[in-house]
């Protein structure tokens, strides 16, 4: 169990090293393909924290939510990317992304278990905004489908890291509370700056 925890923590730490920007959607995606799409969720602390937090919270929820919540996020995120590509305007994207980080951090810190259906709906709503932000860069990408496949795969991997961390931290309530509070505080910082 300790080896798995260290491995998951190391992978998460590597992701944080690449989080050199508050917003993942600040770099140009001109000519981008699969590799750039794969890196995209890792380059902004907002997306990185939200996607890991989705998996962590799903682990706290347990049962069917363990797979339903992350799967709903990925599916709705892809939908949000498509919405961005067909030109539908979504206002307050950055604020909603920051709100998702706050919400997820609070759910983790408080070990709050909503019914699975409610959890799926809430996470899906936030995922639309994350997807919209990713999708804004897709028209600039040299290979938009490859770019999209990259950010979908990265999101799934971040969810799995979160699930692993959530399962590993299930016995460490104080660490879970502090980590969730730190995620929420980061989201608040992002919201104030949005």
Protein Blocks (a to p, Z undefined) as FASTA:
>chain_A
ZZmmmmmmmmmmmmmmmmmbfblklbccehiafklmmmmmmmpfklmmmmmmmmmmmmmn
gpjllmmmmmmmmmmmmmmmmmmmnopacehklmmmmmmmmmmmmmmmnopacdfklmmm
mmmmmmmmmmmmmmmmmmmpmblmlmmmmmmmmmmmmmmmmmmmmmmmmmmmmlmmmmmm
mmmmmmmmmmmmZZ
